[in-house]
Amino acid sequence: MTKTKKSWNVRRIHLWVGICLAIPMALMAVSGILIAMRSVSTVQVPMSWLGSGAVLNQLPIITYLETADGAAWIGNVQGLNKVVDDVVESIPKFAGEEVVGLAAIPGNAFPIVATKMRIWSESNGVWKSVAMGRVRQLSSLPDGRVFAVVGGRGEMADGKPLITQDGQQWESYAIAVNSNKRLPALTNPTIPLHQFMREIHSGAYFFGKGPGEMVWSNIIGWVLAALSMTGLWMWLKIQQHKSKKRAMARGIQTNLVSNIDCKG
């Protein structure tokens, strides 16, 4: 018997492209879900899993500060550390959190600390959240006060300029607000396309950053993962069914040949 060669029609091309992309799509879907959950997840994985395969001796510095008592403060992706001479103290409050900014208050032993979505200040051994929202800037002014721009979740959210003298009481910084008002008015506001696409892709455009973004990414991610894996499963079942049919056909053909030989 001669086998008929199958033509590469659109349906067959679509089938094989789907099969080849099923696992990569599932990986993208699940990894996207986990990325969206970054604000509530504390799961850690070995650094050796990174594509580069490099395992660092120390984490890269994100932010650095020296205070009047001679201490060096270092913030990185896994927390905040205080270094005095050869003694290193990790601050438990920020264990596992990414510290993105530090600023000193004159006379205070502890700095003002910025994580991605909050500003923290220490008082009587307790760290308190003193401002909430995306932290865009944290710095010290020449007179010793600390200045911050905080607020909003999206790429172009309107951050509020705040000022503090002691780290506990914060107020709107009128000088910064008024200075910003003197900038030329926008006549045709634009943003880079990739920023807009990021808002669409993450769901922030529809539901905002945070909980809405996580819900959107989970729904879309699990749907894509389910479609990819069920499609791959269906293909495997079809292939198993075809294999059984071919085996049965070969068995029938063998029996026919055997019967003919016996009669002959």
KOLKOL-60298 format. One record per residue (C-alpha): x, y, z; residue in one letter. Coordinates in pm, whole numbers, padded with zeros to 5 digits, always signed. Layout:
<zavos>
XYZA;...
</zavos>
This chain:
<zavos>
+00000+00000+00000M;+00128+00347-00082T;+00079+00630+00166K;-00080+00949+00039T;+00129+01254+00125K;-00062+01507+00334K;-00073+01858+00192S;+00032+02153+00409W;-00301+02335+00412N;-00388+02625+00641V;-00554+02396+00898R;-00247+02174+00929R;-00010+02472+00952I;-00230+02623+01225H;-00229+02290+01411L;+00149+02251+01413W;+00215+02615+01499V;-00023+02577+01793G;+00153+02260+01906I;+00498+02421+01888C;+00382+02730+02079L;+00164+02558+02341A;+00438+02516+02603I;+00600+02861+02546P;+00256+03025+02569M;+00183+02839+02892A;+00518+02951+03036L;+00449+03312+02939M;+00100+03296+03090A;+00211+03148+03423V;+00517+03374+03451S;+00296+03678+03377G;+00064+03574+03661I;+00356+03545+03902L;+00494+03885+03793I;+00157+04046+03864A;+00160+03888+04212M;+00499+04041+04299R;+00350+04284+04551S;+00203+04004+04765V;+00442+03717+04695S;+00743+03644+04916T;+00864+03332+04735V;+01241+03321+04677Q;+01428+03111+04420V;+01801+03034+04386P;+01997+03302+04199M;+02160+03022+03998S;+01826+02985+03814W;+01891+03311+03631L;+01965+03283+03260G;+02315+03424+03303S;+02395+03155+03560G;+02590+03413+03763A;+02577+03390+04141V;+02686+03718+04300L;+02875+03743+04626N;+02670+04053+04719Q;+02349+04197+04581L;+02385+04513+04371P;+02338+04843+04556I;+02012+05020+04474I;+02046+05308+04720T;+02319+05420+04964Y;+02333+05666+05254L;+02580+05774+05523E;+02443+05916+05848T;+02609+06148+06098A;+02688+05862+06340D;+02920+05707+06080G;+02684+05431+05975A;+02649+05327+05612A;+02301+05225+05498W;+02258+05004+05192I;+01927+04922+05025G;+01891+04643+04771N;+01626+04413+04623V;+01606+04208+04943Q;+01604+04470+05215G;+01794+04729+05417L;+02128+04686+05591N;+02323+04902+05836K;+02703+04875+05830V;+02917+05017+06112V;+03287+04930+06082D;+03276+04552+06025D;+02937+04494+06186V;+02639+04440+05955V;+02282+04466+06081E;+01988+04371+05861S;+01667+04560+05940I;+01396+04292+05986P;+01112+04524+05879K;+01239+04534+05521F;+01344+04170+05482A;+01253+04058+05131G;+01142+04407+05020E;+01309+04618+04754E;+01444+04940+04907V;+01462+05211+04640V;+01551+05527+04836G;+01714+05658+05154L;+01731+06007+05304A;+01874+06137+05632A;+01702+06353+05892I;+01957+06556+06096P;+01981+06415+06448G;+01794+06093+06364N;+01976+05761+06398A;+01755+05599+06134F;+01699+05723+05778P;+01376+05776+05593I;+01326+05466+05379V;+01145+05430+05048A;+01016+05101+04912T;+00840+05092+04576K;+00497+05190+04705M;+00559+05342+05052R;+00778+05575+05256I;+00874+05461+05603W;+00997+05641+05914S;+01123+05496+06243E;+00993+05618+06578S;+01062+05457+06918N;+01173+05132+06758G;+00871+05103+06530V;+00871+05157+06153W;+00558+05338+06032K;+00429+05400+05680S;+00411+05780+05650V;+00323+05810+05280A;+00164+05564+05038M;+00182+05542+04660G;+00447+05496+04397R;+00769+05659+04521V;+00928+05863+04243R;+01184+06057+04447Q;+01328+06069+04797L;+01607+06314+04873S;+01743+06563+05127S;+01720+06940+05076L;+02009+07175+05169P;+01830+07284+05490D;+01808+06923+05616G;+01444+06858+05533R;+01349+06550+05334V;+01163+06585+05006F;+00959+06314+04836A;+00736+06271+04532V;+00477+06004+04608V;+00143+05895+04469G;-00046+05706+04205G;+00020+05366+04053R;+00036+05411+03676G;+00323+05522+03455E;+00200+05884+03436M;+00019+05909+03770A;+00031+06250+03935D;+00279+06220+04222G;+00247+06470+04509K;+00554+06663+04633P;+00583+06625+05011L;+00821+06770+05269I;+00912+06679+05628T;+01133+06816+05903Q;+01122+06520+06143D;+01012+06227+05926G;+00677+06197+06107Q;+00479+06501+05992Q;+00455+06541+05614W;+00290+06822+05421E;+00252+06934+05063S;+00555+07126+04941Y;+00408+07444+04796A;+00732+07562+04636I;+00754+07249+04421A;+00383+07265+04334V;+00402+07631+04231N;+00725+07578+04038S;+00563+07297+03841N;+00267+07522+03757K;+00506+07767+03591R;+00615+07506+03337L;+00470+07552+02986P;+00123+07406+02948A;+00098+07085+02749L;-00055+07141+02407T;-00032+06787+02272N;+00061+06550+02557P;+00224+06228+02442T;+00387+05928+02605I;+00605+05654+02452P;+00400+05380+02289L;+00561+05110+02503H;+00430+05277+02820Q;+00075+05275+02684F;+00113+04912+02573M;+00240+04821+02921R;-00077+04966+03070E;-00292+04763+02826I;-00090+04443+02870H;-00096+04451+03251S;-00464+04550+03277G;-00376+04871+03461A;-00549+05071+03183Y;-00882+04908+03269F;-00857+04832+03641F;-00559+05032+03772G;-00241+04906+03931K;-00242+04672+04229G;-00540+04440+04293P;-00704+04508+03955G;-00380+04433+03774E;-00341+04105+03964M;-00700+03995+03888V;-00661+04076+03517W;-00327+03897+03485S;-00456+03592+03671N;-00768+03559+03457I;-00590+03608+03124I;-00288+03405+03230G;-00482+03102+03350W;-00708+03111+03042V;-00405+03112+02810L;-00235+02840+03012A;-00551+02626+03009A;-00603+02671+02634L;-00239+02588+02561S;-00223+02276+02777M;-00568+02141+02684T;-00485+02195+02315G;-00162+01999+02360L;-00349+01727+02550W;-00609+01697+02272M;-00333+01664+02013W;-00166+01386+02215L;-00497+01199+02247K;-00556+01230+01872I;-00208+01097+01802Q;-00268+00804+02037Q;-00597+00728+01863H;-00429+00740+01522K;-00153+00510+01645S;-00410+00256+01765K;-00592+00270+01430K;-00268+00217+01240R;-00179-00075+01466A;-00522-00230+01409M;-00490-00178+01034A;-00150-00345+01032R;-00291-00635+01237G;-00582-00684+00995I;-00348-00668+00696Q;-00116-00924+00857T;-00408-01160+00922N;-00525-01128+00562L;-00182-01208+00428V;-00156-01505+00666S;-00495-01641+00554N;-00402-01606+00187I;-00076-01785+00247D;-00255-02067+00430C;-00510-02111+00150K;-00234-02105-00106G;
</zavos>
